[in-house]
Every structure is written in structure tokens, then in C-alpha cells.
Amino acid sequence: MISIYYLKNKIIEVSEDFNIINTLDKSNVIWIDMLNCTYEETNLIEKFMGIEPFARDEFIEIEESARFSEFKNYLMCNSNFIVKDKISFTSKIVNFFIGKKFLITNRDYNSKSFSETAKKLLLQGNKMGSSEIFLSIIDLKISSVADFVEDISIEISKLSKEIITNKHTSKLLILKLNQYREYLIMLMQNCIDKKLMISFIKKATFLNSKTEEELDISVKDLESVIDYIKFNFNRLDFIDSTLNNLITFEQNNSIRIFTIVSLFFMPPMLIASIYGMNFQYMPELTWKHGYLFSVSAMFIIFVLTFIIFKAKKWL
């Protein structure tokens, strides 16, 4: 699917007919948004707009620092866009070709950032240029990432209450903590990726001062989101510490119970061990009330141990 936004009689129009490029003047094209386009369609757009061809798969594979390229009349860069899939997050690559008067985006997934920008462009008309379209996409995506962090923050709060209220220390809870850390790391990397891309784009000679100011505002928004992510990292560390303390407490409590139980039975076992010895001369063995005496002694010692432990508040 392709959406071509172009100027006609000073009015922005959009067409999803790929063949329209044969009738358009490329100087009137403002934005070409390619969604799941074929290799042949991509090549035709590249040839029409006069940009150098590239293999998208290879472009994704190259290392992060080499994903930004500057040409004579345009910049080529890509960015990771975070997509929420039910309760998980995935990263998608979006390619940008940013010229002085045109913008080309190439992607393989639907995003609200692009659809909302398209609506804004059609409403505002020729007031939006390629830089403003790009800024709108990035700013909407920053807002989306901030919403994702907010969603994770709510889940972290629920997790914290669950631990405190139920003293829940199951394996599932520990796995959830690690999962939320992975999500926050992904969102942090995404914000850093956006900052790198904006820093690269600010080097372009065709940007006006207003666009540079708006890019600076976008960077500040990203820094605010990063601070919020760091705050949630600190919350997770606090929950992790609480969880470890609870686990340690439960382990100590179990050891304490086993110790107390063993102390209850140690004196009776001592008596039983003494009278279980096989010496030939043991006076109590011929005593008529020997069995009753030993059992009573065991019971009395058991009760005395219970009273002492209770008095010392060990029980």
C-alpha cells in the first residue's frame, strides 16, 4: 500500500494509486508513505524521487552507528518504533528519506503516528512541509512511548501492592519483574535511538531555525520520558529488594520453626537415648515404675520447654 501526498492548486491531495507518479511533478510531492511495498514498487519510487536505491533488509542489518547517511539533497536514516502487542512490546524498523521539500517513509506495520499525521496534513494543507511531517510522526511516537511507560508503571504499582498485601513471592512474580525490566530497557533504547536520529537530522543544512527549535523540544520530551523510565527502574529495584527481604524472612522463619521443633524433642530424645543403652547394670531397668517415670520426665520437659519459649516470645 502506498499513500502519495502532493500539492495541486496549493491544496494537499492524497492518492493510493501507484500509477499516479507517471502524471506527477516530483517537486509537488510532499510525502510518500510506503506500507508493505514490494521491492519493485520501492525501486520505482526511488527512481521517481531521484534517491539512491538501497536494500531494506541490508539496511536493517547494519550496525546502529551506520544507519544514518547524508546525500546531496536528502538524509537517509532509520529508527526503531516500539509497537505494543497485547501485553508485550516489539521493535519495528521505519526508514526515512528526508529532503528539503519531500519526505519518504518505508515501513511494514500500521502505526497511529502515521495515520494521525496524515489527518493533520490534510487539515492544515500546505502549511506543513517535509520537516513538519517528520516532526509530527516523531512527536506522536514519543507520546506513544510515554503512554507505554505509563502502562508499565501501572503494572508495577499492582505488582508492588500484590507483594505487600499478600506477601506473594512466587516464581511468576520474579519473572514479571524481569519482564518489566526488559520492557523498560527496550523503551530506553528506543528513546536513545530517537535522540541519535534527531542529532543527525539537526546537521542538515536545509533545516530552518523553527524546525531546529522544535527538534530541541522533542529532545527535551525524550529526556523527560527517559527520566520517567529511570524512575520506574528505581521502583523495580525497590520491589526487588523488598521481595528478597521477604524471601529471606520466610527462609529464616522456616529455619527458626525447624530449630524450635528440634529443641522440643532434644531433651526427650536424650532420655530415650540413655535408657536405650545396652549396659548390663542399669538400676532403672528393673524398676517397676521406670517406664512411667521416663515418659513423665519427657512430657514434663516438653511442657517446660514450651513455657520457656512462650515467655521469651520465641513462639
C-alpha positions in Angstrom: 0.0 0.0 0.0 1.3 3.5 -0.9 -0.1 6.9 0.0 1.2 9.9 -2.0 0.6 13.4 -0.7 1.1 16.1 -3.2 0.2 19.7 -4.0 -2.4 20.5 -6.5 -3.5 24.1 -6.9 -2.0 24.9 -3.5 -4.2 22.1 -1.9 -2.9 18.9 -0.4 -4.3 15.8 -2.1 -3.6 12.2 -1.4 -3.7 9.2 -3.8 -3.2 5.5 -3.2 -2.9 4.8 -6.9 0.7 3.8 -7.5 0.4 4.8 -11.2 -0.2 8.4 -10.4 3.6 9.0 -10.2 3.6 8.9 -14.0 1.5 12.1 -14.0 3.0 14.0 -11.1 5.8 16.5 -10.9 8.1 15.3 -8.2 8.6 18.9 -7.0 4.9 18.9 -5.9 5.2 15.7 -3.9 5.4 16.3 -0.2 5.2 12.9 1.4 5.3 9.3 0.1 4.3 6.8 2.8 5.1 3.2 1.8 3.5 0.4 3.7 4.4 -3.2 2.9 5.5 -2.2 -0.6 7.2 -4.7 -2.9 10.8 -4.4 -4.0 9.7 -3.3 -7.5 7.4 -0.6 -6.1 10.2 0.7 -3.9 12.6 0.9 -6.8 10.1 2.8 -8.9 9.6 5.4 -6.1 13.4 5.7 -5.6 13.9 6.3 -9.3 11.0 8.8 -9.5 12.3 10.8 -6.5 15.9 10.6 -7.5 17.2 8.8 -4.4 19.8 6.2 -4.4 18.5 2.6 -4.3 19.1 0.5 -1.2 18.3 -3.0 0.1 16.0 -2.5 3.1 16.9 -5.8 4.7 20.6 -5.0 4.5 19.9 -1.5 5.8 18.2 -3.0 8.9 21.1 -5.5 9.5 23.9 -2.9 9.6 25.2 -1.6 12.9 23.4 1.2 14.7 26.1 3.8 14.2 25.9 3.3 10.4 22.2 3.7 10.0 22.4 7.4 9.1 23.6 8.6 5.8 23.7 12.1 4.2 23.4 12.7 0.5 23.4 15.8 -1.6 19.7 16.7 -1.4 18.4 14.5 1.4 19.1 12.5 4.5 18.5 8.7 4.9 18.0 7.3 8.3 16.0 4.6 10.1 14.5 4.4 13.6 13.1 1.6 15.8 9.5 2.1 16.5 8.0 0.3 19.5 4.7 -1.5 18.9 2.5 -2.8 21.7 1.1 -6.3 21.0 -1.4 -7.1 23.7 0.9 -7.2 26.8 4.3 -7.4 25.0 6.4 -5.0 23.0 8.1 -5.4 19.7 10.5 -3.2 17.7 9.8 -2.3 14.1 12.1 -0.5 11.7 11.0 2.6 9.8 13.1 4.1 7.0 13.1 7.9 6.5 14.3 9.8 3.5 14.1 13.5 4.5 14.7 16.2 1.8 14.1 19.9 1.9 10.7 19.6 0.2 9.9 15.9 0.5 9.6 13.0 2.9 9.5 9.3 2.1 8.7 6.7 4.8 9.0 3.0 4.3 7.5 0.6 6.9 5.9 -2.8 7.3 3.4 -2.2 10.1 0.4 0.1 10.8 1.0 2.9 13.3 -1.2 5.6 14.8 1.7 8.1 14.4 1.4 8.0 10.7 -2.4 8.0 10.4 -2.7 10.9 12.8 0.0 12.8 10.9 -1.8 12.1 7.6 -5.0 13.6 9.1 -3.2 16.7 10.3 -1.5 17.2 6.9 -4.8 17.1 5.1 -6.4 19.5 7.5 -3.5 22.0 7.6 -2.8 21.8 3.9 0.4 23.4 2.5 1.2 24.8 6.0 3.1 21.5 6.7 6.3 20.7 4.9 8.5 17.6 5.0 10.2 18.7 8.3 6.8 19.4 10.0 5.5 16.0 8.8 8.6 14.2 10.2 8.4 16.1 13.5 4.7 15.2 13.8 5.5 11.5 13.3 8.3 11.6 15.9 6.4 13.6 18.5 3.4 11.3 18.3 5.7 8.3 18.7 7.4 9.9 21.7 3.9 10.4 23.2 3.1 6.8 22.4 6.3 5.6 24.2 5.4 7.8 27.2 2.0 6.0 27.3 3.7 2.7 27.2 5.9 3.7 30.1 2.7 4.8 32.0 1.1 1.4 31.3 4.2 -0.4 32.7 4.2 2.0 35.7 0.6 1.0 36.5 1.5 -2.7 36.3 4.5 -2.1 38.6 2.1 -0.5 41.1 -0.2 -3.5 41.0 2.8 -5.8 41.5 4.0 -3.8 44.5 0.6 -4.0 46.1 0.4 -7.7 45.5 3.7 -8.2 47.3 2.9 -6.0 50.2 -0.7 -7.2 50.7 -0.3 -10.9 50.0 3.4 -11.3 50.7 3.5 -13.1 47.4 7.0 -14.4 46.5 6.3 -16.9 43.7 8.4 -17.6 40.7 5.8 -16.0 38.5 6.2 -12.7 40.3 10.0 -12.8 39.9 9.6 -13.5 36.2 7.2 -10.5 35.9 9.8 -8.2 37.5 12.4 -9.3 34.9 9.8 -8.9 32.1 9.1 -5.3 33.1 12.8 -4.6 33.2 13.2 -5.9 29.7 10.3 -3.7 28.5 11.8 -0.6 30.2 15.2 -1.4 28.6 13.6 -1.7 25.2 11.8 1.7 25.7 15.0 3.3 27.0 16.9 2.1 23.9 14.1 3.5 21.7 14.4 6.9 23.3 18.1 6.9 22.9 17.7 5.9 19.2 15.3 8.8 18.7 17.9 11.2 20.3 20.6 10.0 18.0 18.4 10.3 14.9 17.4 13.9 15.9 21.1 14.8 16.5 21.9 13.5 13.0 19.0 15.3 11.3 19.9 18.6 13.0 23.2 18.5 11.0 21.2 19.0 7.8 21.8 22.4 6.1 18.3 22.8 4.7 16.6 22.9 8.2 15.2 26.3 9.3 15.6 27.8 12.8 12.0 27.0 13.7 12.4 23.3 12.8 15.7 23.2 14.9 13.8 24.7 17.9 11.1 22.1 17.6 13.7 19.3 17.4 15.2 20.6 20.6 11.8 20.5 22.2 11.4 16.9 21.0 14.8 16.0 22.6 13.6 17.6 25.9 10.4 15.4 25.7 12.6 12.4 25.2 14.7 13.3 28.2 11.5 13.6 30.3 10.5 10.1 29.1 13.9 8.7 29.9 13.7 10.2 33.5 10.3 8.5 33.9 11.8 5.2 32.7 14.7 5.6 35.2 12.2 6.3 38.0 10.4 3.0 37.2 13.7 1.2 37.2 14.3 2.5 40.7 10.8 1.3 41.7 11.6 -2.1 40.3 14.9 -2.2 42.3 12.9 -1.3 45.4 10.4 -4.0 44.8 13.2 -6.5 44.1 14.8 -5.5 47.4 11.5 -6.0 49.2 11.0 -9.3 47.5 14.5 -10.5 48.5 13.9 -9.4 52.1 10.6 -11.3 52.2 12.2 -14.4 50.8 15.0 -14.1 53.4 12.4 -13.6 56.1 10.4 -16.7 55.0 13.6 -18.8 54.9 14.7 -17.6 58.3 11.2 -18.2 59.7 11.3 -21.8 58.3 14.7 -22.4 59.8 13.5 -20.9 63.1 10.5 -23.3 63.2 12.7 -26.3 62.5 15.1 -25.2 65.2 12.3 -24.8 67.8 10.8 -28.2 66.9 14.1 -29.9 67.2 14.7 -28.2 70.6 11.4 -29.5 71.8 12.3 -33.1 71.1 16.0 -33.0 72.0 15.5 -33.5 75.9 13.0 -36.4 75.4 15.4 -37.9 72.9 18.3 -37.6 75.4 16.2 -39.6 78.0 15.2 -42.2 75.4 18.9 -42.5 74.3 20.1 -43.0 77.9 17.6 -45.8 78.5 18.3 -47.3 75.1 21.9 -48.1 76.0 22.7 -51.8 76.4 24.7 -51.8 79.6 24.3 -54.8 81.8 23.8 -52.9 85.1 21.2 -50.1 84.8 19.2 -49.9 88.1 16.1 -48.3 86.4 15.7 -51.3 84.0 14.4 -53.5 86.9 12.4 -50.6 88.5 8.6 -51.3 88.4 7.8 -47.7 87.6 10.7 -47.0 85.3 8.7 -46.7 82.1 6.2 -44.3 83.7 9.0 -42.2 85.1 10.8 -41.8 81.8 7.6 -41.0 79.9 6.6 -38.5 82.6 10.0 -36.9 82.5 9.8 -36.5 78.8 6.4 -34.9 79.0 7.4 -32.5 81.8 10.5 -31.4 80.0 8.4 -30.8 76.8 5.9 -28.6 78.7 8.7 -26.7 80.5 10.4 -26.0 77.1 7.1 -24.7 75.7 6.6 -22.4 78.7 10.2 -21.0 78.5 9.8 -20.4 74.7 6.5 -18.7 75.2 7.8 -16.5 78.0 10.7 -15.4 75.8 8.2 -14.8 72.9 10.0 -17.3 70.6 6.7 -18.8 69.7 
